[in-house]
Amino acid sequence: MNKDALLATLIGFGIGLLITGLLLVGPNILPLLPKIQLPKHSLVTPTPTPTPKTNDLIIESPLPDSIENISALLVSGSAPPNTTIVIAGPSDESVVAVTQDGKFAGKLTLVEGKNDITVTALSKDKTSAQNVTVYYTEESL
């Protein structure tokens, strides 16, 4: 026999002896090992009760993702009385006051393409904002 075959035989015999020893002695050693437990988790997660959002600022015009062909845009909506409204567009902004019946309106100048408009309501105790996107093209629709 050559050296490689003898070495492979010895390694195989050693592995077989190790497996046999574990099968014979293993059940007696198992109770002596520390207990390992997995954490208990429930598959059902409780769902939180949603609280209704009261957003006092509402943009009524323009509609989201609308296409306009006139560069002067009237932004209108409703908000609580005694609130200052800041209407910010890509090229200018407008500051208006809310009327006693809760309505506001302000003009913006649109630029060609996508216009992200942010309407912010500022009062003494609360600030809220809404965004609307309008697309402007000079071509007639």
GIJOJO-V467504 format. One record per run of one state. SS is the DSSP state (A for helix, B for strand, O for the rest). FROM is the first residue (numbers start at 1). LEN is the number of residues. Records with the same first field share a line. If there is no record, write none. Layout:
SS=FROM-LEN / FROM-LEN
This chain:
O=1-2 / 31-27 / 62-4 / 69-3 / 79-5 / 89-4 / 98-5 / 110-3 / 123-4 / 137-5
A=3-28
B=58-4 / 66-3 / 72-7 / 84-5 / 93-5 / 103-7 / 113-10 / 127-10
